Amino acid sequence: MVSHLLPRRKSPVVIVFCLLSILLILFLHSSTLQRPPSLSSSTVIDNNNNNIPITSSTESSSSSIIPVVFPEPFTFHTPTADEKFITYLPHSGFHNQRIELENALLLAFYLNRTLLVPDVYLGNPAMPWLRFDKMYERILLQTKRGLDHCLLIPRGAPYPMECLNYNRWTKVPWTFFYDLKPLTSQVRIVLRPDLSIQWLESTLGLNQKTDIHFLKDVSPYEFRVYDHMQSKTPLSKFMHRYDVATLEAMDATLLHFGSVFGTHRVLAQQAAHAAWLKQIRTHLIFRNPVLVSTAQKVVDQLGGVGSFVGLHIRVGDGLFKVRASINIDDIYHSLVNQFTDLTLEELEQLDANHDEDRKERTDYEVKTLRQITNVSSAMPLVVDHTGYEQDISSLWIGDTPPSTLDSQLSCHKRKKDNSNNVNVTRFSRAIIYIATDAPNPKEHPLLRKIYNTFPCVFDLSDFAFVFDALRQVHVVEENVQLDDYLIPMLDAIIAAHGHHFFGTKDSTFTSYIERQLHPVYTHKEVKLAGPPVIR
């Protein structure tokens, strides 16, 4: 009665077959996990003397690899026993983090504290501002520790949950972009590759309870630092006033801020402080060899430094997308007024959608930390050639006139339109370079009137070699290519070499080009905006 409940005896052949099948599956699974990616045979040696395979879906097997070098924390300075420090938490995009670095360098100088500099976080989407405790938690959770197996997953295989965002972010030291050495003459700098409290305790010997004073922010613009007691500069968007004397009275070994983002968050209204700010901005200029050499090749093809007009046009996100047509129209009319002799009748034909372009988009949700100034949408169609440059050759930078376009480049041809009698080929000496986040700029409807008016307009897509150069740069320890992050920076460098530069209102990217890159690359003095120096 119970015999049917007992397990049936399997034949020896079936048992052996099952065992062999299981062993074969285990062997194939093991070899798959251990097999390195097969797109490229290139390898580099990391800091631990390990061979790391380098692969990419876009690079060829013959591509050479340029690794990001991570310096040791005490490369610039080794702390002493009685030293005091200052640090902060990075967030948002590259240029917001650059502004944080600038503010931190000011604070370190004012307070005579050693600056612990975090790495640059590069990601898409960027990590947003959060309240101090939440941001610290988010940074600790955003780690690749324990995810080495993500590198070993073969192409086409499904990714486990923990590996889904592995390639969507990385971090690199500021030394990858900038030469910080000149700044160390005024401020002691220690590189902070790890943002955990444990790193502070183990590396610097700090005690969290007794040695660290946390200035925790609960709003994006929690405070503004005043370096002059007599300053009447308003708080503006900031919530609280911190005088330098107040911060100096804090005796903790480490002052740990959250966000220090915000243009002019740390004021420089004393003459010595303004001089230090100018020094900071003069040296926070892209010095990465790949970026600099690649940009120089493009600039040479455009005729050399000061041979063209540089534009930065941001249209892809936030309020820049809402106001894209207005911002582009502003830039277009600046170009028309300064570099053409178009009559009002000719302009009416070329800018037939002027009134429509002066409208904001209302179908786009906007979230931003940045304080945006009001933009006037009402602007009549007029021409004002009082600043018209009739002879473009008078605009060159240096002792010799610019060369013509490289023979590899040619302006797009536009025949005379008999229907409206507008012939704009006479503006061919006004060479224009557009740095933009617009996909396929030549076909972008809002940019069309620039291309239609000026026959010599170029963008990064006209220089295919630059993409091959940028694809070589890797964070080899993570097998992450940096080309997507480097393209906007390369765009900025190129645009900054023009004799004139026009940018997008309220963009930190544009501000960086206007205030720092363009003056430095065209051999001019960096000018400080913002509240004036108090004499």
Disulfide bonds with the S-S distance in Angstrom:
Cys150-Cys163 1.90
Cys411-Cys456 1.70
